[in-house]
Amino acid sequence: MVSTVLKVAILGLISLSGVFMLVRGKKENVERFQNAFDAEFPDISQIIEAIFQGYFAFSGGETLTYIAGELKKPSKTIPKCIFTAIPLVTVLFLLVNISYLTVLTPREILSSDAVAITWTDRMIPQLTWIIPFAISASLYSNLLFNVLDLTRVTYIAGQQGQLPLLFNTLNIHSSPLISVLLIVALASTVIVLTNLIELINNLYFMISIWTVLTMMGILKLRYQEPNLHRPYKVFLPFTFITMAINLGMVLIPLVRSPKMHYIYVFLFLLSGLLFYIPLVYFKLKLVWFEKMTCYLQLLFNVCIPDVSDEETEVDTLKN
């Protein structure tokens, strides 16, 4: 909560300052903003990569859907948050970028390691020290949110039998420790092995594929299980629109500029079938893996939660 207030306060300061500079009508600021879009029109594949980078700024918007099972009234809470938070963040980010383009040139923005620090150093040098602190607070809060939602997904996948039974375990603090360790290990590995730009492009290319498959799953369930209990029912036109947009974001980079790292990501996702088909679809049991599961349960002091406790918790959330 503290980090959120701090982030919004800093972004509000930057956006209002930029609006003030434009309203004041100082010649150099107005000309700088007017000349900000004089560059050549980018290729469609470059636009897609720019969208991937923009996705990163809005990461966290999907957290509510990942933890819908933890919400008391998801059918009311999720739409309220989507229709208030996302427009607010969009307007705030738009004003911040207008402020950047009013004060800085495009070359300065591209060459800056932290645009907010460069902007503050130009406009309010006395407050430059607070920007790194705000960035650190933002990163810390984003880390907590990502660990929360991603471990929840991994835990549910283990609960549904789509991941090893070990991921369907909790420690004495009711935390999915094994899922947390997996997510932290994977995140640390990819951060070390690649740079931020490539990481974001590859990650959101993969997320676009996941989104297409998720929308197909929603349509399949809506057709095959029309009477299934749904705490939150997705509006079908949104499903088709989302699937079409993300399908375009997957196909355009592969067709127009098939870079090898996109092909590697696609092949990496397909490699999951090598594990899914024998272990999940055909339910192949590995004796040695079951023994290792027992050993790791003792090592990390985790166990499978009691079903009756989970049912009681679900009933409480529904009420």
C-alpha positions as CSV (number, residue, x, y, z in Angstrom):
1,M,0.0,0.0,0.0
2,V,2.8,2.4,0.9
3,S,4.7,1.7,-2.3
4,T,1.5,2.2,-4.4
5,V,0.8,5.6,-2.8
6,L,4.5,6.6,-3.3
7,K,4.4,5.5,-7.0
8,V,1.1,7.3,-7.7
9,A,2.4,10.5,-6.0
10,I,5.6,10.5,-8.1
11,L,3.8,9.9,-11.3
12,G,1.2,12.5,-10.4
13,L,3.9,15.1,-9.8
14,I,5.6,14.3,-13.2
15,S,2.3,14.4,-15.1
16,L,1.0,17.6,-13.6
17,S,4.3,19.3,-14.1
18,G,4.3,18.3,-17.8
19,V,0.7,19.6,-18.2
20,F,1.7,22.8,-16.5
21,M,4.7,23.3,-18.9
22,L,2.4,22.8,-21.9
23,V,-0.3,25.1,-20.6
24,R,2.3,27.8,-19.8
25,G,3.2,27.7,-23.5
26,K,7.0,28.1,-23.2
27,K,8.3,27.9,-26.8
28,E,11.0,25.3,-26.3
29,N,8.7,22.9,-24.5
30,V,5.9,23.2,-27.0
31,E,8.3,22.7,-29.9
32,R,10.0,19.8,-28.2
33,F,6.6,18.1,-27.8
34,Q,5.5,18.9,-31.4
35,N,8.7,17.5,-32.8
36,A,8.6,14.3,-30.7
37,F,6.9,12.3,-33.4
38,D,8.9,13.4,-36.4
39,A,10.7,10.1,-36.7
40,E,10.0,7.6,-39.5
41,F,6.9,5.4,-39.2
42,P,8.0,2.1,-37.7
43,D,7.6,-1.3,-39.3
44,I,4.6,-3.4,-38.1
45,S,7.0,-5.8,-36.3
46,Q,8.6,-2.9,-34.5
47,I,5.1,-1.7,-33.4
48,I,4.4,-5.2,-32.0
49,E,7.7,-5.1,-30.0
50,A,6.7,-1.6,-28.7
51,I,3.4,-3.1,-27.6
52,F,5.3,-5.8,-25.7
53,Q,7.3,-3.2,-23.9
54,G,4.1,-1.3,-23.1
55,Y,2.5,-4.5,-21.7
56,F,5.3,-4.5,-19.1
57,A,4.1,-1.1,-17.8
58,F,0.6,-2.6,-17.2
59,S,1.9,-5.9,-15.7
60,G,-0.1,-6.7,-12.6
61,G,-3.5,-6.0,-14.2
62,E,-4.0,-9.8,-14.5
63,T,-3.3,-10.5,-10.8
64,L,-7.0,-10.2,-9.9
65,T,-8.0,-13.0,-12.3
66,Y,-5.1,-15.2,-11.1
67,I,-6.2,-14.9,-7.5
68,A,-10.0,-14.9,-8.1
69,G,-10.4,-17.9,-5.9
70,E,-9.1,-15.8,-2.9
71,L,-11.6,-13.0,-3.4
72,K,-14.9,-12.9,-1.5
73,K,-17.0,-11.6,-4.3
74,P,-15.1,-12.0,-7.5
75,S,-18.1,-11.4,-9.8
76,K,-18.3,-7.8,-8.3
77,T,-14.7,-7.1,-7.3
78,I,-13.0,-8.0,-10.6
79,P,-15.2,-5.8,-12.9
80,K,-14.9,-2.9,-10.5
81,C,-11.1,-3.0,-10.4
82,I,-10.8,-3.5,-14.2
83,F,-13.1,-0.6,-15.1
84,T,-11.5,1.8,-12.5
85,A,-7.9,0.9,-12.1
86,I,-6.9,0.2,-15.8
87,P,-8.4,3.5,-17.1
88,L,-6.8,5.4,-14.2
89,V,-3.4,3.9,-14.9
90,T,-3.7,4.4,-18.6
91,V,-4.5,8.1,-18.2
92,L,-1.7,8.6,-15.6
93,F,0.9,6.8,-17.8
94,L,-0.2,8.9,-20.9
95,L,0.2,12.1,-19.0
96,V,3.6,11.0,-17.7
97,N,4.8,10.3,-21.2
98,I,3.5,13.7,-22.4
99,S,5.5,15.3,-19.6
100,Y,8.6,13.4,-20.6
101,L,8.3,14.5,-24.3
102,T,7.7,18.1,-23.1
103,V,10.9,18.3,-21.1
104,L,13.2,15.8,-22.9
105,T,14.0,15.1,-26.5
106,P,13.5,11.6,-27.9
107,R,17.2,11.1,-28.1
108,E,17.6,12.0,-24.4
109,I,14.8,9.6,-23.5
110,L,16.3,6.7,-25.5
111,S,19.8,7.3,-24.1
112,S,18.6,7.6,-20.5
113,D,18.9,4.5,-18.1
114,A,16.1,5.9,-16.0
115,V,13.9,8.5,-17.7
116,A,12.2,9.6,-14.4
117,I,15.6,10.5,-12.9
118,T,16.7,12.4,-16.0
119,W,13.4,14.3,-16.0
120,T,13.6,15.1,-12.3
121,D,17.2,16.2,-12.6
122,R,16.1,18.7,-15.4
123,M,13.0,19.9,-13.6
124,I,13.3,19.5,-9.9
125,P,17.0,18.7,-9.0
126,Q,16.2,18.9,-5.3
127,L,14.0,15.8,-5.5
128,T,16.3,13.6,-7.7
129,W,17.3,11.5,-4.6
130,I,13.7,10.3,-4.1
131,I,13.2,8.8,-7.6
132,P,15.6,5.8,-7.1
133,F,13.8,5.2,-3.8
134,A,10.4,5.2,-5.5
135,I,11.7,2.9,-8.3
136,S,13.0,0.4,-5.7
137,A,9.7,0.5,-3.8
138,S,7.9,-0.1,-7.1
139,L,10.1,-3.0,-8.0
140,Y,9.6,-4.5,-4.6
141,S,5.8,-4.3,-4.7
142,N,5.7,-5.7,-8.2
143,L,7.9,-8.6,-7.1
144,L,5.4,-9.4,-4.3
145,F,2.4,-9.2,-6.6
146,N,4.1,-11.5,-9.2
147,V,5.1,-14.0,-6.6
148,L,1.6,-14.0,-5.3
149,D,-0.2,-14.6,-8.6
150,L,2.3,-16.9,-10.3
151,T,2.7,-19.2,-7.3
152,R,-1.1,-19.3,-7.1
153,V,-1.3,-20.5,-10.7
154,T,1.4,-23.1,-10.1
155,Y,-0.3,-24.3,-6.9
156,I,-3.7,-24.7,-8.7
157,A,-1.9,-26.6,-11.6
158,G,-0.5,-29.0,-9.0
159,Q,-4.0,-29.3,-7.4
160,Q,-5.5,-30.2,-10.8
161,G,-2.8,-32.8,-11.6
162,Q,-1.2,-30.8,-14.4
163,L,2.0,-30.4,-12.4
164,P,3.7,-32.8,-10.0
165,L,2.0,-33.4,-6.7
166,L,4.8,-31.6,-4.9
167,F,3.4,-28.2,-6.1
168,N,0.1,-29.0,-4.4
169,T,1.7,-28.6,-1.0
170,L,1.7,-25.9,1.7
171,N,4.1,-25.2,4.6
172,I,3.1,-24.6,8.2
173,H,2.3,-20.9,7.2
174,S,-0.2,-22.0,4.5
175,S,2.2,-20.8,1.9
176,P,3.0,-22.8,-1.4
177,L,6.7,-22.8,-0.6
178,I,7.7,-25.2,-3.5
179,S,5.8,-22.9,-6.0
180,V,7.6,-19.9,-4.6
181,L,11.0,-21.5,-4.9
182,L,10.3,-22.6,-8.5
183,I,9.1,-19.1,-9.6
184,V,12.0,-17.3,-7.9
185,A,14.6,-19.8,-9.4
186,L,13.2,-19.4,-12.9
187,A,13.0,-15.6,-12.6
188,S,16.6,-15.3,-11.3
189,T,17.9,-17.5,-14.1
190,V,16.3,-15.6,-17.0
191,I,17.4,-12.3,-15.5
192,V,21.0,-13.4,-15.3
193,L,21.0,-14.9,-18.8
194,T,19.5,-12.1,-20.9
195,N,19.0,-8.4,-21.0
196,L,15.8,-6.6,-20.0
197,I,14.5,-5.7,-23.5
198,E,14.9,-9.2,-24.9
199,L,13.4,-10.7,-21.7
200,I,10.3,-8.5,-22.0
201,N,9.8,-9.2,-25.7
202,N,10.2,-13.0,-25.2
203,L,8.0,-13.0,-22.1
204,Y,5.1,-11.1,-23.6
205,F,5.3,-13.0,-26.9
206,M,4.9,-16.2,-24.8
207,I,2.1,-14.5,-22.8
208,S,0.3,-13.7,-26.0
209,I,0.4,-17.4,-27.0
210,W,-0.9,-18.3,-23.5
211,T,-3.7,-15.7,-23.9
212,V,-4.9,-17.2,-27.2
213,L,-4.9,-20.7,-25.7
214,T,-6.8,-19.4,-22.6
215,M,-9.5,-17.7,-24.8
216,M,-9.9,-20.9,-26.7
217,G,-10.3,-22.7,-23.4
218,I,-13.0,-20.3,-22.3
219,L,-14.9,-20.8,-25.5
220,K,-14.5,-24.6,-25.2
221,L,-15.8,-24.7,-21.6
222,R,-18.6,-22.3,-22.5
223,Y,-19.8,-24.7,-25.2
224,Q,-19.2,-28.0,-23.4
225,E,-20.0,-26.9,-19.8
226,P,-22.7,-24.2,-20.1
227,N,-24.1,-24.9,-16.6
228,L,-20.7,-24.9,-14.9
229,H,-20.5,-22.7,-11.8
230,R,-18.8,-19.4,-12.7
231,P,-18.2,-16.8,-10.0
232,Y,-17.2,-14.5,-12.8
233,K,-18.6,-15.0,-16.3
234,V,-16.5,-13.5,-19.1
235,F,-18.4,-11.4,-21.7
236,L,-18.0,-13.4,-24.9
237,P,-17.2,-10.4,-27.3
238,F,-14.2,-9.6,-25.1
239,T,-13.0,-13.1,-25.5
240,F,-13.1,-12.9,-29.3
241,I,-11.5,-9.5,-29.4
242,T,-8.7,-10.5,-26.9
243,M,-8.0,-13.7,-28.9
244,A,-7.9,-11.8,-32.2
245,I,-5.5,-9.1,-30.9
246,N,-3.1,-11.6,-29.3
247,L,-3.2,-14.0,-32.3
248,G,-2.1,-11.1,-34.4
249,M,0.7,-10.3,-32.0
250,V,1.9,-13.8,-32.2
251,L,1.7,-14.3,-36.0
252,I,3.0,-10.9,-37.2
253,P,6.5,-11.2,-35.6
254,L,6.7,-14.8,-36.9
255,V,5.6,-13.9,-40.5
256,R,7.0,-10.4,-41.0
257,S,10.3,-10.7,-39.2
258,P,10.9,-14.3,-37.9
259,K,13.6,-13.6,-35.4
260,M,15.2,-16.8,-34.0
261,H,14.4,-15.9,-30.4
262,Y,10.6,-15.9,-31.1
263,I,11.0,-19.3,-32.8
264,Y,12.9,-20.6,-29.8
265,V,10.1,-19.4,-27.5
266,F,7.5,-21.1,-29.6
267,L,9.5,-24.3,-29.7
268,F,10.0,-24.1,-25.9
269,L,6.3,-23.9,-25.4
270,L,5.7,-26.9,-27.7
271,S,8.3,-28.9,-25.7
272,G,5.9,-28.9,-22.8
273,L,3.9,-31.6,-24.8
274,L,6.8,-34.0,-24.2
275,F,5.9,-33.9,-20.5
276,Y,2.1,-33.3,-20.8
277,I,1.2,-36.2,-23.0
278,P,2.8,-39.1,-21.1
279,L,2.6,-37.7,-17.5
280,V,-0.8,-35.9,-17.6
281,Y,-2.8,-37.2,-20.5
282,F,-1.7,-40.9,-20.1
283,K,-1.1,-40.5,-16.3
284,L,2.3,-42.3,-16.4
285,K,3.6,-42.8,-12.9
286,L,7.3,-42.6,-12.1
287,V,8.3,-44.5,-9.0
288,W,11.5,-42.7,-8.5
289,F,9.8,-39.3,-8.7
290,E,7.2,-40.3,-6.0
291,K,10.1,-41.2,-3.7
292,M,11.8,-37.9,-4.4
293,T,8.5,-36.1,-3.7
294,C,8.4,-37.7,-0.2
295,Y,12.0,-36.7,0.5
296,L,11.4,-33.1,-0.6
297,Q,8.2,-32.9,1.5
298,L,10.3,-33.9,4.6
299,L,13.1,-31.5,3.6
300,F,10.9,-28.4,3.1
301,N,8.4,-29.4,5.8
302,V,5.4,-29.2,3.4
303,C,2.3,-31.4,3.0
304,I,-0.9,-31.6,0.9
305,P,-3.6,-29.5,2.6
306,D,-6.7,-31.3,4.0
307,V,-9.6,-31.3,1.5
308,S,-12.2,-30.5,4.2
309,D,-10.3,-27.4,5.2
310,E,-10.1,-26.2,1.6
311,E,-13.8,-26.8,1.1
312,T,-14.6,-24.8,4.2
313,E,-12.4,-21.9,3.0
314,V,-14.1,-21.9,-0.4
315,D,-17.6,-21.9,1.2
316,T,-16.5,-19.0,3.3
317,L,-15.3,-17.0,0.3
318,K,-18.5,-17.7,-1.6
319,N,-20.6,-16.4,1.3
